[in-house]
């Protein structure tokens, strides 16, 4: 199946999954963003190529392009279906490939870049290139043939395994180590908020500070980006049952694709609010209404490779996070200062209860998280070693 056939098939899957109303809105927005990228001018030093649109593409190509441009390197994010893509080889010096769809056109493009002796960089923000380790994701066992084909074609493994490609970028130390095992030079380029994100958050923060209608409820938010998070949330089901049972003023806000576990939805339906998957600005607004952000994850290689996005997006809105105690969040969060790390059921209960009971603690942790995000996780901050490497090649 070709690139555009998969795109159409994916649109059908979204309509079936989301329903006619929400699915149509989702597809229209995605199509609009695709068309916008299809006809944007392609001039610069570094071209970051991806298969389409979505949060992963935004963070790993558009936000990175903004970061590089703010530090003196002309960088452009482009969709691989761009009609002039094949004519960019003489224009750019470095080509970064993120989740591209492997087909003959892409292979021809890469071969021409190699003939010119230009730099190719493999980019990933997930452990998708290791088929054995990605088997940990139950979600992949239940997706449609179209989604499976799109997933398999966009792992980028053909680029990673190419001896010509010597350099890679990724989001976490865990992923960097897995790529270094394959003999590549790796630069860690964390996910960062764009200036537009920061502007949206600043506006929302001002609105929140002016609110006078705050009630006595404490809202705990879980923001799911895909259906793959059902098993992640199940790791804290017991903790959430305890919290809801013993705190009738607590509301669990679940956003996105998560299927609410029956042991929660049946007994505590009055304490659960379900929010649909929304666009980026509405997503930030949804985060701003919660008092505590939670990030549970399974402990396996695939999940340990995940980035700290959920901490970043809550932190920019001064919302404190309790996250799974794994390598990524242990790097991002100073326990007890900019957030909390929980390793088992008892710790989840203890830390959530502590934040529920203490408004000043929530404010202190949220403010510290905000400072951390502004210092390390916006496109104004950068990886000096990676910038130096790129400037040598442009």
BELFENCOR-V46154 format. One record per backbone hydrogen bond with DSSP energy under -1.0 kcal/mol. CO is the residue of the C=O (numbers start at 1). NH is the residue of the N-H. If there is no record, write none. Layout:
# BELFENCOR-V46154
co: <CO,CO>
nh: <NH,NH>
This chain:
# BELFENCOR-V46154
co: <2,3,4,5,6,7,8,9,10,11,12,13,14,15,19,20,21,22,23,24,25,26,27,28,29,30,31,32,33,34,35,45,45,46,47,48,49,50,54,55,56,57,57,58,61,62,63,64,65,66,68,68,69,74,74,76,78,79,82,84,85,88,93,94,95,96,97,103,104,105,106,107,108,109,110,111,112,113,114,119,121,122,127,130,133,134,137,138,139,144,145,146,147,148,149,153,156,156,157,159,162,166,167,168,169,170,172,173,174,175,176,177,179,180,185,187,193,194,195,196,197,198,199,200,201,202,203,204,205,208,218,219,219,220,221,222,226,227,229,230,232,233,236,237,238,239,240,241,242,247,249,251,252,253,254,255,261,261,262,264,268,269,271,273,275,279,280,281,282,283,284,287,292,293,295,300,301,303,308,309,310,311,312,314,314,315,320,321,322,323,324,326,327,328,329,334,334,339,340,342,344,345,346,347,348,349,350,351,352,353,358,359,360,361,362,363,364,365,366,367,368,369,370,371,372,373,377,378,383,384,385,386,387,388,390>
nh: <6,7,8,9,10,11,12,13,14,15,16,17,18,19,23,24,25,26,27,28,29,30,31,32,33,34,35,36,37,38,39,93,94,76,96,78,98,80,58,59,60,61,62,63,65,66,67,68,69,70,71,73,72,45,46,48,50,82,85,87,88,92,119,47,121,49,123,107,108,109,110,111,112,113,114,115,116,118,117,95,97,169,130,134,136,137,140,141,142,148,149,150,151,152,153,102,159,160,161,162,165,185,122,187,124,189,176,177,178,179,180,181,182,183,168,170,379,198,199,200,201,202,203,204,205,206,207,208,209,211,251,291,292,253,294,255,229,230,233,234,235,236,240,241,242,243,244,245,246,250,218,220,273,222,275,224,264,265,266,268,271,272,252,254,256,283,284,285,286,287,288,290,221,322,324,304,305,306,312,313,314,315,316,317,319,318,293,340,295,342,326,330,331,332,333,337,338,336,323,325,348,349,350,351,352,353,354,355,356,357,362,363,364,365,366,367,368,369,370,371,372,373,374,375,376,377,193,381,387,388,389,390,391,392,393>
